[in-house]
C-alpha cells in the first residue's frame, strides 16, 4: 500500500468531510478509492463504446459507418469535457 499526500482547496476538503459525516464513506481513503474506481469504470465504458463504434454496423442496421464515427467522436469529446471540468 502506498501513502500519498495531496493538497485540496478548502471547499473540496469540506465536501469530503460532509460525505464522511453522512456515512457515505468511512474515511478519506475510502472516498478517494471510490472516486478512482468510478473513474476506472468510466474509462473502461468509454473504451468499450469506442471499440463498438469502430465496428461496422451489421447488415440489418440503417446506421452507416460515418454515423458510428460521429458517435465515437462525441463520446470522446464528452469525456474530455468531463475531465477538463474536474481539473
N, C-alpha and C positions, 0 to 999 in steps of 0.2 A: 504494500500500500504506500502511496506517495502523499506527502504533505505539501499543500500549495498555500501560498499567501497571496490574497487578492485585495485590491483596493476598490471600494464601491462608493458611489455618491450616497449621501445620507438618505435620499428618497428611496433608493433601492434597498438599502440596509433596513430601513423602517418597514418596507413592504415585506421583506423576508421575515422580519420579526413578527409581523402580523400573521403571516401564513403559518408560522411555527406556533404562535399563541392560539390560533384557531384549531390546532391539532392536525393540520394537513400534513405536516412533516414533523419528525422527531427533533431534528436539529438542522444546522446549516448544511452539513454534509448530505443528509437525505434530500434536501431541497436541490442542491447543485447536481447531485447524481440523477435525480428525476429529470431535471432540465436537459442534461446531457443525453440520457436515454431517449427522451422525447425527440431531441434533435437528430439522433441516430436513426430513429424510426422514420422521421420526416424525410431525411435524405434517402433512406432505402426506398421509401414510397416514390419519391421523385425519380430515382434511378430506374425503378421498375416501370413507372409510367413512361419515362423517356425511351426505354427499350421497346415497350409495347407500341409507342408512337412511331418508332422507326420500322416496325414490322409492316409489311404491305398488308392492306386490308384483304379479307377473304373475298371471294368472287360474289358473294351474296350482298356485300356491303355497298351502299351507294356512295360511301365516302371515298374520295380519291386520295392518292398518296400525298398530294400537296396539302390537303386538309390536315393530315396526320402531322406533317412537318409544322404547320401553323400551331396546332395544339401543343406540340412539344416546345416550340419557341415560347409560347405563352406560359407554359409551366415553368420553364427556366427563368423567364422574366419575373414571374411571381415569386419564385424562390429567392432571386436576387433582391427584389424589393423588400421581402421579409427580412432577409439577412441585413440589408442596409438599415432598415428601421431599428433593428436590435442594436446595431453598432453605434 
